[in-house]
Amino acid sequence: MILDYKQIGKNLARRRKELKLKQAEVCERAEINDKYLSCIETARSIPSLEVFLRLCTALESTPDQILLGSVRQTEYAEDDAAVLKRFAALSPDNKRLAVAFMDMLSDDFQK
């Protein structure tokens, strides 16, 4: 699969505009500078995987939505959706802690 960075940049910009966010607001959420986001949106820069994932989080999007321009439809049970929504709102440190806690719980249930 060849990545179309121009289209990825357009998808990022489109999603930002859908959310009515300014570049500065996305940059603050993703912890990058505004010039870098502008370069990514216009395909003058290619983001690292880490930056790309931070942008997806900042834009409340999934990687497939940004890469492909569409959202993969996934049906979740109500409880699963609630957990995913709460997990998405966590800081990166708290996400790691939550995953460790879930690992601990799954180990306990397997015994």
C-alpha positions, 0 to 999 in steps of 0.5 A: 500500500502506497500512502498518499500524503497529500490526501492524508493532509487533506483528510486531516484538514477536513476533519479539523474543519468539521470540528471547527478547530483552528490549527493552533487548537489542534497543535495544542492538543497534539503537542506540535507547533502550528507550522508543522501541522500546516506542513503536514496538511499540505504534504510538505512534511510527513509526520512520525507515527507518534505524531500521526496518532496524536493528531488522530486523538486531537481530531477525535478520529481513527487512523483509518478515517484519516488514512482512507478518508472513511470510518470503518464501521464497528458495532460495540456493545453499550458497555464497550462503547462507554469504556472506549469513550472514557479511554480515549479521553485519558492522558497517555500516561493514564492510558498506559496505567489503564492497560496495565490494570486491564492486563492485571484483571485479565490475569486474575480472571484466567486463574 
